[in-house]
Amino acid sequence: GDRNVHDLDGARRYMEEGPRALYARLGFGLYCVTAKDGMPLGMCGLIKRDTLEDVDLGFAFLARHHGHGYAREAAAATLEHARRDHGLTRLAAITDPDNARSIHLLESLGFRYVETRSLAPGQPLSRCFLWQA
């Protein structure tokens, strides 16, 4: 998603206020997903949003890396990490209602559709899913 980051200072601010703050507060967050040669492909991990009751699985990959199975591999590993290392047996996931690939991926990992709603006033609709170990 667009985090309104347009320069290096904005990127630093986003990292401090977002992912690093989440790690400091809860001990988990987003991970950089890389190819075997170290090239960044995208990110995947655990997020806790104020607008959701549960911790959620989040992932985003650069468009040129879509369709290669990276999101599936990273998301499956993140589910195992959530259960094994953080004792989480229930996770949420959200996606754009028109993102058929993400919806299919979530369902193939055992998430079930719960509802479509806006997570905050003025925000676009999201499809909400739930996974239980």
N, CA, C and O of each residue as an XYZ file, in Angstrom:
532
protein
N       0.810     -1.191      0.000
C       0.000      0.000      0.000
C       0.854      1.255      0.000
O       2.019      1.230      0.395
N       0.278      2.320     -0.434
C       0.978      3.597     -0.482
C       1.055      4.176      0.919
O       0.029      4.482      1.526
N       2.267      4.328      1.433
C       2.498      4.883      2.772
C       2.914      6.342      2.693
O       3.370      6.918      3.681
N       2.754      6.948      1.502
C       3.080      8.352      1.295
C       4.554      8.634      1.597
O       4.895      9.687      2.136
N       5.417      7.688      1.247
C       6.855      7.835      1.423
C       7.441      8.226      0.074
O       7.345      7.472     -0.895
N       8.048      9.406      0.015
C       8.552      9.902     -1.257
C      10.019     10.312     -1.220
O      10.563     10.744     -2.236
N      10.664     10.182     -0.065
C      12.077     10.519      0.035
C      12.702      9.717      1.173
O      12.004      9.026      1.916
N      14.007      9.815      1.299
C      14.729      9.034      2.298
C      14.317      9.384      3.725
O      14.193      8.492      4.565
N      14.104     10.666      4.013
C      13.659     11.051      5.357
C      12.286     10.475      5.666
O      12.039     10.024      6.785
N      11.395     10.487      4.690
C      10.066      9.893      4.870
C      10.158      8.396      5.110
O       9.410      7.851      5.922
N      11.066      7.725      4.416
C      11.260      6.284      4.606
C      11.784      5.990      6.007
O      11.341      5.044      6.657
N      12.729      6.805      6.466
C      13.256      6.613      7.825
C      12.164      6.820      8.876
O      12.049      6.048      9.828
N      11.376      7.859      8.691
C      10.287      8.162      9.622
C       9.266      7.021      9.639
O       8.822      6.599     10.707
N       8.897      6.525      8.457
C       7.953      5.413      8.372
C       8.499      4.181      9.103
O       7.767      3.526      9.844
N       9.774      3.868      8.897
C      10.363      2.693      9.545
C      10.362      2.837     11.065
O      10.060      1.879     11.777
N      10.695      4.017     11.565
C      10.728      4.238     13.013
C       9.336      4.183     13.636
O       9.149      3.570     14.687
N       8.376      4.809     13.004
C       7.028      4.901     13.555
C       6.184      3.658     13.275
O       5.188      3.415     13.956
N       6.577      2.885     12.285
C       5.815      1.706     11.896
C       6.477      0.420     12.332
O       6.318     -0.009     13.474
N       7.231     -0.208     11.415
C       7.801     -1.524     11.711
C       8.673     -1.593     12.957
O       8.520     -2.524     13.747
N       9.573     -0.653     13.162
C      10.447     -0.728     14.353
C       9.661     -0.550     15.643
O       9.958     -1.202     16.645
N       8.671      0.320     15.629
C       7.842      0.520     16.822
C       7.050     -0.751     17.137
O       6.868     -1.096     18.304
N       6.582     -1.442     16.105
C       5.840     -2.681     16.299
C       6.734     -3.748     16.921
O       6.318     -4.436     17.853
N       7.956     -3.893     16.415
C       8.896     -4.852     17.002
C       9.173     -4.523     18.464
O       9.197     -5.420     19.307
N       9.378     -3.259     18.767
C       9.674     -2.860     20.143
C       8.499     -3.150     21.072
O       8.692     -3.565     22.215
N       7.284     -2.931     20.577
C       6.090     -3.106     21.401
C       5.653     -4.562     21.531
O       5.258     -4.989     22.616
N       5.719     -5.340     20.433
C       5.139     -6.678     20.436
C       6.112     -7.812     20.121
O       5.779     -8.983     20.301
N       7.304     -7.470     19.656
C       8.286     -8.501     19.349
C       8.140     -9.137     17.984
O       8.812    -10.126     17.692
N       7.283     -8.596     17.146
C       7.146     -9.100     15.774
C       6.805     -7.954     14.848
O       6.521     -6.840     15.289
N       6.836     -8.239     13.572
C       6.543     -7.222     12.565
C       6.718     -7.779     11.178
O       6.521     -8.973     10.948
N       7.090     -6.913     10.245
C       7.292     -7.306      8.858
C       8.743     -7.703      8.625
O       9.657     -7.146      9.233
N       8.943     -8.667      7.741
C      10.273     -9.121      7.362
C      10.490     -8.833      5.885
O       9.550     -8.885      5.092
N      11.719     -8.531      5.519
C      12.074     -8.391      4.114
C      12.212     -9.804      3.546
O      12.928    -10.635      4.104
N      11.530    -10.070      2.448
C      11.636    -11.356      1.766
C      12.630    -11.174      0.625
O      12.484    -10.280     -0.208
N      13.638    -12.034      0.602
C      14.674    -11.920     -0.417
C      14.819    -13.218     -1.197
O      14.444    -14.292     -0.726
N      15.368    -13.096     -2.394
C      15.738    -14.270     -3.180
C      16.999    -14.860     -2.567
O      17.618    -14.243     -1.700
N      17.377    -16.037     -3.007
C      18.574    -16.684     -2.473
C      19.822    -15.830     -2.643
O      20.758    -15.929     -1.849
N      19.839    -14.992     -3.677
C      21.001    -14.129     -3.907
C      20.940    -12.829     -3.110
O      21.819    -11.978     -3.244
N      19.902    -12.670     -2.276
C      19.771    -11.488     -1.432
C      18.952    -10.364     -2.033
O      18.736     -9.349     -1.371
N      18.485    -10.512     -3.278
C      17.691     -9.457     -3.913
C      16.326     -9.345     -3.214
O      15.620    -10.345     -3.092
N      15.946     -8.143     -2.754
C      14.641     -7.954     -2.112
C      13.488     -8.228     -3.090
O      13.493     -7.751     -4.225
N      12.516     -8.995     -2.629
C      11.346     -9.339     -3.436
C      10.089     -8.642     -2.929
O       9.201     -8.293     -3.707
N      10.026     -8.445     -1.617
C       8.845     -7.858     -0.994
C       8.951     -7.995      0.506
O      10.047     -8.077      1.060
N       7.797     -8.018      1.165
C       7.792     -8.159      2.621
C       6.608     -9.008      3.055
O       5.593     -9.108      2.365
N       6.774     -9.612      4.218
C       5.723    -10.461      4.779
C       5.963    -10.527      6.276
O       7.109    -10.545      6.727
N       4.888    -10.564      7.044
C       5.061    -10.677      8.481
C       3.769    -10.495      9.233
O       2.679    -10.654      8.684
N       3.907    -10.162     10.494
C       2.781    -10.009     11.402
C       2.619     -8.544     11.778
O       3.598     -7.853     12.057
N       1.392     -8.084     11.783
C       1.065     -6.686     12.064
C      -0.051     -6.658     13.100
O      -0.911     -7.538     13.105
N      -0.046     -5.670     13.966
C      -1.188     -5.455     14.870
C      -1.726     -4.066     14.605
O      -1.103     -3.062     14.950
N      -2.887     -4.025     13.992
C      -3.548     -2.761     13.671
C      -4.554     -2.430     14.770
O      -5.189     -3.325     15.327
N      -4.692     -1.177     15.069
C      -5.681     -0.749     16.064
C      -7.100     -1.070     15.620
O      -7.994     -1.214     16.454
N      -7.312     -1.183     14.318
C      -8.663     -1.368     13.787
C      -9.074     -2.833     13.668
O     -10.195     -3.120     13.248
N      -8.195     -3.763     14.028
C      -8.534     -5.186     13.997
C      -8.319     -5.794     15.372
O      -7.374     -5.443     16.079
N      -9.197     -6.700     15.739
C      -9.090     -7.378     17.037
C      -7.848     -8.267     17.095
O      -7.179     -8.340     18.126
N      -7.545     -8.940     15.990
C      -6.459     -9.918     15.952
C      -5.221     -9.367     15.265
O      -5.294     -8.415     14.488
N      -4.093     -9.979     15.563
C      -2.871     -9.753     14.790
C      -3.172    -10.220     13.375
O      -3.914    -11.184     13.186
N      -2.601     -9.542     12.371
C      -2.876    -10.005     11.014
C      -1.618    -10.287     10.220
O      -0.552     -9.719     10.457
N      -1.788    -11.184      9.272
C      -0.758    -11.537      8.315
C      -0.754    -10.471      7.235
O      -1.793    -10.173      6.647
N       0.409     -9.896      6.972
C       0.508     -8.899      5.921
C       1.607     -9.270      4.946
O       2.649     -9.791      5.345
N       1.380     -9.004      3.676
C       2.418     -9.242      2.683
C       2.229     -8.301      1.503
O       1.112     -7.902      1.174
N       3.332     -7.963      0.883
C       3.329     -7.140     -0.324
C       4.618     -7.453     -1.079
O       5.699     -7.512     -0.491
N       4.489     -7.650     -2.370
C       5.639     -7.979     -3.201
C       5.710     -7.041     -4.394
O       4.683     -6.581     -4.894
N       6.917     -6.764     -4.844
C       7.094     -5.947     -6.029
C       6.416     -6.649     -7.206
O       6.485     -7.872     -7.326
N       5.770     -5.885     -8.063
C       4.964     -6.443     -9.151
C       5.743     -7.438    -10.007
O       5.182     -8.439    -10.452
N       7.010     -7.180    -10.240
C       7.780     -8.078    -11.104
C       8.009     -9.456    -10.473
O       8.469    -10.377    -11.149
N       7.691     -9.600     -9.182
C       7.876    -10.882     -8.504
C       6.550    -11.589     -8.233
O       6.530    -12.620     -7.561
N       5.452    -11.054     -8.740
C       4.150    -11.710     -8.579
C       4.115    -12.995     -9.412
O       4.733    -13.076    -10.473
N       3.386    -13.989     -8.916
C       3.160    -15.208     -9.676
C       4.276    -16.234     -9.630
O       4.260    -17.187    -10.408
N       5.240    -16.067     -8.743
C       6.356    -17.012     -8.648
C       6.302    -17.867     -7.383
O       7.197    -18.681     -7.155
N       5.268    -17.696     -6.556
C       5.131    -18.490     -5.342
C       5.820    -17.915     -4.112
O       5.788    -18.523     -3.043
N       6.442    -16.749     -4.255
C       7.154    -16.164     -3.110
C       6.202    -15.792     -1.978
O       6.508    -16.037     -0.811
N       5.061    -15.207     -2.305
C       4.100    -14.802     -1.271
C       3.577    -16.023     -0.527
O       3.439    -15.993      0.696
N       3.289    -17.080     -1.244
C       2.783    -18.298     -0.608
C       3.818    -18.883      0.347
O       3.499    -19.234      1.483
N       5.047    -18.983     -0.118
C       6.114    -19.532      0.724
C       6.330    -18.671      1.967
O       6.432    -19.193      3.077
N       6.399    -17.370      1.784
C       6.636    -16.466      2.916
C       5.452    -16.463      3.871
O       5.646    -16.466      5.087
N       4.226    -16.457      3.344
C       3.032    -16.431      4.201
C       2.915    -17.729      4.999
O       2.584    -17.691      6.184
N       3.176    -18.864      4.379
C       3.120    -20.144      5.096
C       4.160    -20.175      6.215
O       3.869    -20.634      7.320
N       5.362    -19.692      5.937
C       6.409    -19.644      6.964
C       6.019    -18.691      8.093
O       6.309    -18.957      9.260
N       5.366    -17.590      7.750
C       4.943    -16.625      8.762
C       3.850    -17.219      9.651
O       3.841    -16.969     10.856
N       2.939    -17.991      9.086
C       1.905    -18.655      9.901
C       2.562    -19.602     10.906
O       2.185    -19.629     12.078
N       3.538    -20.373     10.448
C       4.236    -21.293     11.342
C       4.994    -20.516     12.428
O       4.976    -20.906     13.595
N       5.651    -19.433     12.050
C       6.371    -18.573     12.994
C       5.402    -17.993     14.034
O       5.719    -17.964     15.223
N       4.244    -17.540     13.601
C       3.249    -16.955     14.511
C       2.804    -17.979     15.554
O       2.698    -17.667     16.740
N       2.548    -19.197     15.099
C       2.087    -20.258     15.995
C       3.210    -20.727     16.921
O       3.041    -20.784     18.139
N       4.350    -21.058     16.330
C       5.457    -21.649     17.085
C       6.146    -20.652     18.019
O       6.387    -20.966     19.184
N       6.462    -19.461     17.523
C       7.291    -18.531     18.280
C       6.509    -17.498     19.092
O       7.042    -16.910     20.033
N       5.245    -17.280     18.726
C       4.458    -16.261     19.435
C       3.173    -16.817     20.030
O       2.401    -16.071     20.634
N       2.932    -18.113     19.870
C       1.747    -18.738     20.449
C       0.435    -18.239     19.876
O      -0.611    -18.376     20.511
N       0.477    -17.662     18.688
C      -0.742    -17.147     18.063
C      -1.458    -18.286     17.335
O      -0.876    -18.948     16.475
N      -2.694    -18.499     17.679
C      -3.471    -19.567     17.044
C      -4.625    -19.019     16.212
O      -5.426    -19.775     15.661
N      -4.696    -17.702     16.129
C      -5.746    -17.052     15.350
C      -5.150    -15.778     14.751
O      -4.592    -14.951     15.472
N      -5.269    -15.624     13.447
C      -4.766    -14.448     12.746
C      -5.825    -13.925     11.790
O      -6.638    -14.686     11.265
N      -5.805    -12.639     11.576
C      -6.657    -12.010     10.576
C      -5.808    -11.757      9.333
O      -4.584    -11.885      9.364
N      -6.468    -11.402      8.257
C      -5.801    -10.934      7.039
C      -6.799    -10.062      6.307
O      -8.004    -10.312      6.336
N      -6.286     -9.038      5.654
C      -7.162     -8.158      4.883
C      -6.590     -7.993      3.482
O      -5.382     -8.095      3.272
N      -7.472     -7.739      2.540
C      -7.046     -7.476      1.178
C      -8.098     -6.649      0.462
O      -9.253     -6.579      0.884
N      -7.684     -6.038     -0.607
C      -8.606     -5.307     -1.471
C      -9.640     -6.293     -2.008
O      -9.272     -7.398     -2.406
N     -10.915     -5.929     -2.030
C     -11.953     -6.857     -2.513
C     -11.732     -7.349     -3.936
O     -12.250     -8.404     -4.302
N     -10.978     -6.615     -4.750
C     -10.733     -7.005     -6.139
C      -9.421     -7.756     -6.344
O      -9.082     -8.101     -7.476
N      -8.674     -8.015     -5.263
C      -7.378     -8.676     -5.391
C      -7.563    -10.195     -5.343
O      -7.360    -10.831     -4.309
N      -7.949    -10.751     -6.477
C      -8.263    -12.178     -6.562
C      -7.075    -13.058     -6.199
O      -7.256    -14.112     -5.589
N      -5.870    -12.648     -6.561
C      -4.690    -13.467     -6.249
C      -4.464    -13.569     -4.744
O      -4.191    -14.654     -4.232
N      -4.575    -12.445     -4.032
C      -4.402    -12.475     -2.579
C      -5.521    -13.260     -1.909
O      -5.274    -14.017     -0.970
N      -6.738    -13.087     -2.382
C      -7.876    -13.828     -1.826
C      -7.643    -15.328     -1.989
O      -7.834    -16.096     -1.047
N      -7.229    -15.740     -3.185
C      -6.960    -17.160     -3.440
C      -5.835    -17.676     -2.541
O      -5.930    -18.774     -1.992
N      -4.781    -16.891     -2.394
C      -3.668    -17.286     -1.540
C      -4.132    -17.472     -0.102
O      -3.835    -18.492      0.520
N      -4.859    -16.496      0.427
C      -5.345    -16.596      1.812
C      -6.220    -17.825      2.002
O      -6.070    -18.546      2.988
N      -7.125    -18.068      1.074
C      -8.005    -19.234      1.193
C      -7.204    -20.532      1.109
O      -7.522    -21.495      1.807
N      -6.168    -20.576      0.263
C      -5.358    -21.795      0.150
C      -4.537    -22.059      1.411
O      -4.128    -23.193      1.660
N      -4.297    -21.017      2.203
C      -3.568    -21.166      3.466
C      -4.492    -21.490      4.640
O      -4.026    -21.679      5.764
N      -5.795    -21.553      4.382
C      -6.745    -21.904      5.430
C      -7.490    -20.738      6.033
O      -8.234    -20.923      6.996
N      -7.315    -19.536      5.500
C      -8.101    -18.394      5.971
C      -9.513    -18.522      5.422
O      -9.719    -19.021      4.316
N     -10.479    -18.067      6.203
C     -11.865    -18.057      5.724
C     -12.382    -16.623      5.723
O     -12.068    -15.827      6.608
N     -13.171    -16.323      4.724
C     -13.748    -14.987      4.586
C     -14.707    -14.714      5.743
O     -15.504    -15.578      6.107
N     -14.632    -13.513      6.321
C     -15.507    -13.113      7.422
C     -16.451    -12.003      6.979
O     -17.666    -12.119      7.141
N     -15.900    -10.927      6.421
C     -16.735     -9.790      6.035
C     -15.951     -8.827      5.158
O     -14.725     -8.894      5.070
N     -16.689     -7.926      4.508
C     -16.088     -6.809      3.781
C     -16.506     -5.546      4.501
O     -17.694     -5.298      4.707
N     -15.503     -4.733      4.891
C     -15.813     -3.512      5.625
C     -14.669     -2.521      5.499
O     -13.577     -2.866      5.048
N     -14.930     -1.311      5.895
C     -13.897     -0.288      5.972
C     -13.242     -0.406      7.346
O     -13.931     -0.549      8.355
N     -11.927     -0.346      7.383
C     -11.217     -0.473      8.655
C     -11.218      0.815      9.459
O     -10.941      0.808     10.658
N     -11.531      1.923      8.792
C     -11.597      3.224      9.470
C     -12.457      4.150      8.625
O     -12.562      3.966      7.412
N     -13.065      5.132      9.248
C     -13.893      6.073      8.479
C     -13.107      6.696      7.326
O     -11.975      7.147      7.498
N     -13.726      6.709      6.160
C     -13.093      7.292      4.992
C     -12.117      6.386      4.269
O     -11.603      6.754      3.212
N     -11.852      5.211      4.812
C     -10.942      4.258      4.179
C     -11.712      3.373      3.200
O     -12.911      3.158      3.373
N     -11.024      2.856      2.165
C     -11.701      1.957      1.228
C     -12.082      0.646      1.905
O     -11.595      0.328      2.990
N     -12.949     -0.100      1.258
C     -13.362     -1.400      1.786
C     -12.233     -2.419      1.704
O     -11.420     -2.394      0.780
N     -12.198     -3.311      2.679
C     -11.248     -4.428      2.696
C     -12.026     -5.707      2.923
O     -13.020     -5.721      3.649
N     -11.574     -6.772      2.304
C     -12.114     -8.090      2.612
C     -11.338     -8.610      3.810
O     -10.107     -8.598      3.808
N     -12.045     -9.062      4.822
C     -11.425     -9.536      6.069
C     -11.528    -11.043      6.150
O     -12.582    -11.620      5.883
N     -10.426    -11.680      6.521
C     -10.325    -13.138      6.623
C      -9.828    -13.501      8.008
O      -9.256    -12.666      8.708
N     -10.047    -14.752      8.404
C      -9.606    -15.243      9.701
C      -8.993    -16.638      9.529
O      -9.511    -17.464      8.777
N      -7.884    -16.887     10.236
C      -7.211    -18.184     10.249
C      -7.103    -18.644     11.684
O      -6.782    -17.860     12.577
N      -7.373    -19.927     11.902
C      -7.193    -20.513     13.241
C      -6.429    -21.800     13.110
O      -6.725    -22.628     12.248
N      -5.423    -21.973     13.984
C      -4.585    -23.189     13.963
C      -5.383    -24.354     14.485
O      -4.871    -25.472     14.553
